[in-house]
């Protein structure tokens, strides 16, 4: 017989090929369940945070779902939050000053949700949301690259969109590099609001500039801010800027130092939400500010089509501000 260190409930292990259940009280509940809760609450806070630091945000949420004690709001904790949210708050507060500056907390956001955003911010950039029937990941398990194939006979268009939806940018400076692995001039890279489209994988085509998707404006929230545009993209074809604020029509604009890119080029974009600007770098050269007046939440995104070549593919990766072209 073994006694668990967390409760007075006694476990007998396996007997006769079956695992015995813990003893139950007359009310049908397991004896010692109250003791379990008290002992968890009595754990030193730093130990609880240290144990929880091995969990991702989704696993921390499951603690709240499986235990009323951990998930219920408690007046004794910070702002009357749950024990799970208090753990998340302490884990978030342990982040670097730079990371916390990138993630100011929304009033309607729990610390568990905020901690999840922090963990996503630490991951490599990835296109985790695809819109369009003909877009896919060329390599299983690698979401940093997306590819669109030539459409089957009978289609005359195959424009598709990929979004880094799980890695929302809400403050500070962010740097992404885009590298075409199968080049076509019909590639646009840029930023877009964190949107979702019903039946995303079944859409024959999708472009944030298409008139048929004017309903995207219905997803507008206070988190989008009052920025002048909801999406803004750099064109590989001519270096121009294409932008739109839903539900209004899209616009194409020329800008100072605009320059098209070739198949060997890497395009770097810097979103500075402190200044409200989107800047373009071509390989080691800074071209300049392509657009300003930006605020609110955005995600990195790419739209591509294989109309001008057999296929098209592009890779995204996080840039680093210590690179020499940014000094």
Phi and psi in degrees as a GROMACS rama.xvg file:
@    title "Ramachandran Plot"
@    xaxis  label "Phi"
@    yaxis  label "Psi"
@TYPE xy
-121.732  136.198  UNK-2
-103.05  126.228  UNK-3
-65.8138  147.905  UNK-4
-75.7515  -7.16715  UNK-5
-102.866  -9.72367  UNK-6
-157.558  169.928  UNK-7
-84.6304  -5.21921  UNK-8
-64.062  135.147  UNK-9
-104.157  130.135  UNK-10
-106.403  139.929  UNK-11
-105.833  0.568094  UNK-12
69.2458  -149.757  UNK-13
-93.8027  129.99  UNK-14
-134.335  121.976  UNK-15
63.28  32.764  UNK-16
84.1513  6.09236  UNK-17
-134.763  154.422  UNK-18
-92.0371  122.363  UNK-19
-73.1354  144.926  UNK-20
-82.0483  156.71  UNK-21
-66.5557  154.289  UNK-22
-62.0307  146.733  UNK-23
-118.074  149.546  UNK-24
-81.6307  178.058  UNK-25
-64.2774  -21.8582  UNK-26
-86.2531  0.914147  UNK-27
92.5328  -5.73422  UNK-28
-90.9184  159.34  UNK-29
-75.414  133.747  UNK-30
-63.6812  142.229  UNK-31
89.133  -4.06502  UNK-32
-62.9863  -36.4641  UNK-33
-66.3431  -38.6439  UNK-34
-63.0758  -37.9133  UNK-35
-57.7028  -49.4253  UNK-36
-60.6763  -44.4993  UNK-37
-62.7982  -39.5068  UNK-38
-69.7606  -34.2866  UNK-39
-64.4519  -44.7167  UNK-40
-65.1374  -27.768  UNK-41
-82.0513  -9.85888  UNK-42
-60.8055  143.315  UNK-43
-63.0394  140.621  UNK-44
-57.7209  -42.0361  UNK-45
-65.408  -33.4869  UNK-46
-69.0078  -42.0514  UNK-47
-62.5287  -43.0019  UNK-48
-65.5154  -39.4883  UNK-49
-65.1485  -42.773  UNK-50
-62.9882  -43.8576  UNK-51
-69.5894  -21.5729  UNK-52
-65.5678  -15.3384  UNK-53
-85.3352  -1.89992  UNK-54
-104.152  147.293  UNK-55
-83.2765  169.509  UNK-56
-60.1697  -37.7558  UNK-57
-63.4586  -37.1237  UNK-58
-70.2739  -34.0793  UNK-59
-65.4139  -38.8421  UNK-60
-62.6124  -36.3412  UNK-61
-65.122  -28.2374  UNK-62
-60.0489  -42.5434  UNK-63
-67.5681  -34.303  UNK-64
-73.4921  -31.67  UNK-65
-94.2948  -12.613  UNK-66
-135.357  116.938  UNK-67
-63.2656  -33.2766  UNK-68
-63.0856  -42.5104  UNK-69
-79.0806  -29.5844  UNK-70
-91.371  -18.7274  UNK-71
-76.2323  145.534  UNK-72
-70.4118  139.183  UNK-73
-127.33  127.5  UNK-74
-64.3784  -24.2685  UNK-75
-76.4122  -13.7359  UNK-76
-97.7082  175.289  UNK-77
-57.1493  121.349  UNK-78
56.2147  26.0459  UNK-79
65.3174  29.1249  UNK-80
-81.9814  172.744  UNK-81
-77.7648  164.709  UNK-82
-62.1619  -38.8838  UNK-83
-62.4094  -43.5596  UNK-84
-70.0041  -32.0069  UNK-85
-66.0373  -40.2945  UNK-86
-61.056  -44.8815  UNK-87
-62.237  -39.1136  UNK-88
-61.5011  -44.0033  UNK-89
-69.0713  -35.3271  UNK-90
-66.192  -39.9379  UNK-91
-67.2529  -41.9234  UNK-92
-65.1249  -20.1726  UNK-93
-80.9364  -6.23266  UNK-94
-70.0708  167.332  UNK-95
-70.2121  159.511  UNK-96
-60.8613  -36.1649  UNK-97
-64.648  -44.7221  UNK-98
-64.0937  -42.7671  UNK-99
-67.0129  -30.8224  UNK-100
-67.552  -27.8297  UNK-101
-77.7497  -14.9677  UNK-102
-130.659  66.0233  UNK-103
-62.5142  136.888  UNK-104
-76.0171  134.764  UNK-105
-80.2048  151.843  UNK-106
-63.2896  -33.1714  UNK-107
-96.005  22.222  UNK-108
-115.79  134.547  UNK-109
-82.8398  161.817  UNK-110
-69.7229  -25.8993  UNK-111
-66.0848  -41.2436  UNK-112
-65.537  -40.3019  UNK-113
-66.3115  -40.3624  UNK-114
-63.9161  -36.5761  UNK-115
-61.0811  -42.4362  UNK-116
-61.8698  -37.55  UNK-117
-63.4509  -45.1785  UNK-118
-64.0345  -38.1134  UNK-119
-66.8209  -35.1656  UNK-120
-63.8714  -30.226  UNK-121
-80.3674  -13.5354  UNK-122
-81.7659  158.309  UNK-123
-59.7991  150.614  UNK-124
-63.373  141.701  UNK-125
-151.167  144.083  UNK-126
-84.7746  94.3209  UNK-127
-97.4402  2.8948  UNK-128
-138.333  114.838  UNK-129
-111.795  135.756  UNK-130
-124.126  113.632  UNK-131
135.814  143.257  UNK-132
-73.0087  -22.0777  UNK-133
-112.033  16.0352  UNK-134
-109.281  143.417  UNK-135
-159.917  173.111  UNK-136
-90.1236  125.829  UNK-137
-69.1217  -26.175  UNK-138
-123.742  126.714  UNK-139
-62.3541  132.234  UNK-140
88.8807  -8.02835  UNK-141
-113.319  108.105  UNK-142
-100.843  12.1326  UNK-143
-82.3646  -14.509  UNK-144
-125.838  137.331  UNK-145
-126.462  154.161  UNK-146
-140.7  140.726  UNK-147
-120.917  135.87  UNK-148
-101.15  164.891  UNK-149
-60.9554  136.839  UNK-150
-70.7274  152.662  UNK-151
-63.3462  164.714  UNK-152
-58.6555  136.42  UNK-153
107.356  -17.5646  UNK-154
-99.0656  146.328  UNK-155
-117.347  8.65756  UNK-156
-161.178  144.744  UNK-157
-144.307  35.6919  UNK-158
-64.4065  129.792  UNK-159
-135.162  164.906  UNK-160
-134.975  140.477  UNK-161
-124.039  141.537  UNK-162
-133.063  140.568  UNK-163
-84.9257  69.6647  UNK-164
-69.1397  -31.5138  UNK-165
-79.0979  -7.91616  UNK-166
-119.872  69.1436  UNK-167
-74.4393  136.691  UNK-168
-102.793  126.56  UNK-169
-126.129  -13.2721  UNK-170
-162.214  159.397  UNK-171
77.5754  -162.459  UNK-172
-106.901  140.275  UNK-173
-137.656  140.506  UNK-174
-130.411  124.734  UNK-175
-129.492  143.56  UNK-176
-112.641  137.921  UNK-177
-119.938  125.553  UNK-178
-123.46  117.006  UNK-179
-71.8894  124.153  UNK-180
-96.159  -22.2804  UNK-181
-135.597  105.652  UNK-182
-78.9671  141.831  UNK-183
-150.577  149.15  UNK-184
-71.4267  -16.8886  UNK-185
-86.4956  53.2094  UNK-186
-122.659  134.007  UNK-187
-125.582  132.786  UNK-188
-122.802  143.512  UNK-189
175.032  -144.807  UNK-190
-126.413  153.93  UNK-191
-151.465  154.413  UNK-192
-64.3374  154.667  UNK-193
-71.9389  87.3315  UNK-194
-107.372  161.905  UNK-195
-133.968  145.597  UNK-196
-121.285  128.911  UNK-197
-62.436  132.792  UNK-198
62.9551  42.6127  UNK-199
-54.9101  -44.8988  UNK-200
-74.7941  -11.4696  UNK-201
-102.217  0.216569  UNK-202
-68.7668  124.469  UNK-203
-59.5699  -39.7724  UNK-204
-142.322  159.503  UNK-205
-153.515  130.232  UNK-206
-142.693  134.131  UNK-207
-65.5033  -8.68977  UNK-208
-96.8631  -9.38887  UNK-209
-71.3265  140.621  UNK-210
-65.3346  -26.5828  UNK-211
-68.2697  -13.178  UNK-212
-111.724  33.7828  UNK-213
-66.0422  -20.3743  UNK-214
-68.0609  -7.38613  UNK-215
-58.6382  -24.1932  UNK-216
-62.9372  -22.3236  UNK-217
-68.7836  -15.001  UNK-218
-89.1197  1.33763  UNK-219
-60.6926  135.256  UNK-220
-132.57  172.973  UNK-221
-62.4474  -24.6738  UNK-222
-68.88  -17.3151  UNK-223
-77.2874  -12.2922  UNK-224
68.9107  -161.121  UNK-225
-117.185  30.4234  UNK-226
-61.648  159.147  UNK-227
-75.4974  -20.2842  UNK-228
-139.107  157.536  UNK-229
-102.894  -16.9821  UNK-230
-151.669  147.726  UNK-231
-150.952  122.645  UNK-232
-130.685  147.655  UNK-233
-97.3083  133.046  UNK-234
-93.3943  126.887  UNK-235
-66.6863  -27.6744  UNK-236
-66.9019  -46.513  UNK-237
-135.455  1.57571  UNK-238
79.2989  5.01528  UNK-239
-75.7054  170.948  UNK-240
-111.648  129.211  UNK-241
-120.813  128.959  UNK-242
-142.707  166.012  UNK-243
-161.354  144.143  UNK-244
-118.306  114.564  UNK-245
-67.4874  141.936  UNK-246
-95.5694  14.6213  UNK-247
-73.2934  162.459  UNK-248
-67.4212  154.931  UNK-249
-74.5595  158.849  UNK-250
-132.076  147.046  UNK-251
-112.261  133.621  UNK-252
-133.716  139.697  UNK-253
-86.4938  151.598  UNK-254
-142.067  158.557  UNK-255
-58.351  134.341  UNK-256
72.655  13.916  UNK-257
-62.1078  143.108  UNK-258
-155.433  133.474  UNK-259
-74.075  161.23  UNK-260
-114.231  157.229  UNK-261
-103.352  172.988  UNK-262
-58.8364  -23.5723  UNK-263
-90.2091  -5.89344  UNK-264
-82.9437  152.418  UNK-265
-112.935  134.108  UNK-266
-105.344  125.672  UNK-267
-109.206  134.63  UNK-268
-120.596  135.025  UNK-269
-119.598  116.647  UNK-270
-98.1525  116.329  UNK-271
-111.883  97.9892  UNK-272
-79.0285  -10.5702  UNK-273
-73.3273  -36.5004  UNK-274
-100.993  -12.295  UNK-275
73.151  33.9563  UNK-276
-123.397  154.734  UNK-277
-124.461  115.219  UNK-278
-107.993  154.729  UNK-279
-119.389  134.42  UNK-280
-119.668  138.575  UNK-281
-117.134  107.297  UNK-282
56.8499  -116.356  UNK-283
-96.1133  6.31698  UNK-284
-111.373  135.163  UNK-285
-87.529  118.493  UNK-286
-80.1635  -42.1311  UNK-287
142.882  -172.288  UNK-288
-82.9825  121.511  UNK-289
-87.4451  -32.9928  UNK-290
-154.115  149.577  UNK-291
-134.879  -179.28  UNK-292
82.0608  22.2512  UNK-293
-92.8529  140.636  UNK-294
-161.338  168.768  UNK-295
89.8278  -170.052  UNK-296
-88.4154  137.94  UNK-297
-138.414  162.083  UNK-298
-128.243  151.79  UNK-299
-68.3458  146.637  UNK-300
-154.212  161.685  UNK-301
-144.153  139.604  UNK-302
-117.982  139.27  UNK-303
-150.718  157.363  UNK-304
-146.051  151.105  UNK-305
-105.337  23.9558  UNK-306
-62.7752  -30.6072  UNK-307
-102.124  5.81089  UNK-308
-160.248  163.811  UNK-309
-57.4911  -31.942  UNK-310
-159.141  169.703  UNK-311
-145.868  140.173  UNK-312
-149.657  149.179  UNK-313
-148.034  146.763  UNK-314
-116.286  141.234  UNK-315
-115.792  143.312  UNK-316
-149.039  155.35  UNK-317
-77.0394  132.593  UNK-318
-86.9757  166.687  UNK-319
-124.484  133.004  UNK-320
-74.9667  -6.44346  UNK-321
-87.3393  -1.5835  UNK-322
-59.5315  147.93  UNK-323
-62.9739  -30.2075  UNK-324
-72.0768  -10.4714  UNK-325
-102.377  -4.95376  UNK-326
